[in-house]
C-alpha cells in the first residue's frame, strides 16, 4: 500500500475485494463490510469457480451448476450491501488463490474480506485452504469474517492486540477509528506469556504514549490464548502480522487467531 493508506485507517476500507464462496461466513463478510466501510467505498464481490475440483462427497457437480450457485451467492452478498454501498460483482474461473490475488492487484485493493472456515459443499468454488493462502500472500490487510456462534452475539466491541510493533500500531490506529465511527467500545490486550522481560519493558514503555486513556488488559497467557479468550466477548479482533526485527511478535500468531477466533478478525499488514 502507499504510505498515505498505511497511515489513514479509513483508507483501508476504501477499495475492498470480498471473496464469496456461498458459505454463511462469506455472506457474513459482505454484511460486516456494510458496517465497516465508508459510504463512498468501493466493493468488488468476487467468486471463483474452480473447474479442477468439481467433485464433492455427494457426487459430481457440473460446472454449469456450480456457476449458477456462485451467481446466486454473489446476489445474496450484494443484498447485504445495498442500498448503502453499490458493489460490483465479478465471477472468475480458475484456481481461487491466484485469481483472487489478481483481483486484488487489478482493483488496487486496500482490503481483502473473506469468510472464515470457508469450506463449501459445492466444491469447485472455494475451500478452507484459500483463507490460509491469502493470509500469507495478500498484499493488503485481510478481514476474516465469522458468523456469530451464539443466537445472542456479544457487543460489537473492538479488541486490538498490542505488542509494541509497527503492525500493532497500525492495528491500534484502525481500532481507534472504528470504535469512534461505529460508537463501540475499544479494548487493548497485551499478552505477556510468550515474552521475555526486556521485551515487556519495551511494550510497557509504548503503553505510556500510544495506549494512554485506553482500556488495557495485560494478560499473563500467550498471545493466542489471550486473544482466543477475548474473541468470545468481542465483535472484531484487530491484530498486526509483521514481525519485530529479531523479536517474536504478533505476526507469528495472527494466522492461528484468524482461523480459531470466535469473532471476525482483521489482520493488518
Secondary structure, DSSP 4 states (H G I P E B T S, - for coil): --HHHHH-GGGGGTEEEEE--SSHHHHHHHHHHHHHS-TT-EEEEEEEE-TT--EETTEE--HHHHHHHHHHHHHHHHHHHTTT---EEEEEES-HHHHHHHHHHHHT-SEEEEETT---SSTTS--THHHHHHHHH-SSEEEEE---SSSSPPP--EEEE--SSHHHHHHHHHHHHHHHHHT--EEEEEE-TT--HHHHHHHHHHHHHHSTTSEEEEESS-HHHHHHHHGGG-SEEEEE-PPBTTB--GGGTHHHHHHH-SSEEEEE-
